[in-house]
Amino acid sequence: METLSEKMFERSKKVIPGGVNSPARAFSSVKMEPPFIKRGDGTYIFDEEDNRYIDFVGSWGPLILGHCDKDVVDGLHQVIKTGTSFGAPTAIEMKMAELMVDSLPNIDMVRMVNSGTEATMSAVRLAKAYTKRNKIIKFEGNYHGHSEGFLIKAGSGALTHGVPDSLGVPAEIAKHTLTASFNNLESVENIFKANPEEIAAVIVEPVAGNMGVIAMEDDFAKGLRQITDKYGTVLIFDEVMTGFRVGFKGAHELYPDIKPDITCYGKIIGGGLPVGAFGGKQQIMSLLAPIGPVYQAGTLSGNPLAMRAGYETLLKLRNNPQIYDKLDKLALRLEKGIREAAKLSDIDITVNRVGGMISMFFTDKEVKNFEDVSKADNEQFIAYFKEMLNSGVYLPPSQFESLFLNAKMDNEHIDFTIEKARDAFKKLTR
Ligand code: PMP
């Protein structure tokens, strides 16, 4: 008999392309149909049939406090009674910006937008205006949203679906995006040598999460700052995923000596509501309209609901730094448990982890860049994913994505997951 999710997917597909509002949700990468999610509670989500899953997706990163965190929900209730949007300055935008500027070492000023895509798109425009140059360097397998200049050798859904380049991106635009290899400084140097006066920005995910979790090596990070300084190029950290995730100060906790000129945010800073932000040096940020010549705007930018959900989330994280230790310990427990479980069944896996971000590749090789990622066995992953889902563990539907732990998780959730992984690996070897 058809499940409610199956029925809803059929209906949705008639009116929404592919039945989803973002491609990865369609689960086509794992060759199955997605459950429709009805509600969330702490660490769990429930589908339309009331099947319960431990949620390791967390809305793809924002829900570091888990679903329906009391402070976030209470804050939203308060706001909603007073109106949902004004298109005029509000106190909560000011407080949010102050909190970010006070907390983050490389941010003098910040501008709010509605998604990570908008943040990176605007950051690059700013960098181009600041340097009066047109080209950017990005890294193969990094994902910076779906604006035109970024859909070139992109990660995440674009990677999973095997269509790294999108139709509709004109060649004249794509030619301004040059692609280097992550953790390979020589590939960056070569591009600079060939285009010494032309590179406006280098944009990087300091801990890549969109080809699975891969951190920048220290020398690579240092090298990026040195080479961008040498050539007068803006260094942009895309911390849409890592911001307030790999530590309260994001990548700064991991690479304190590397100071990006612009940093992009999203996900956690909206506490589960649509948001993005980009900030950086005053000198650069002052180029933005209305005080400068770079136009950027948004009807719902700084929306009171999104700001309040984000503000409550950031306050809680700031006031409870032990959350990061907890996420780190839980993720370490998961990492060890998964490794041991795979070993029991002689399955080759490589686990990469940074704090509470973790991913697992079906390969016995070290995974340090996109080339390594692409060698992982996808059929094994698909079988594993399905087993885990059937056992009540909701993983990202691709090994090229990060799992996200949340603050409501405990050892018992991790141990349950390890136990189910052990069973899943056993079935793979049969
Ligand atoms: N940058 C990074 C690093 C991301 O992970 C994402 C989304 N996963 C984006 C940008 C785009 O953000 P959004 O989906 O909010 O547009």
Residues whose N, C-alpha, C, O or C-beta is under 5 A from the ligand:
A	BS01	PMP	S115 G116 T117 Y143 H144 G145 E205 D238 V240 M241 G266 V275
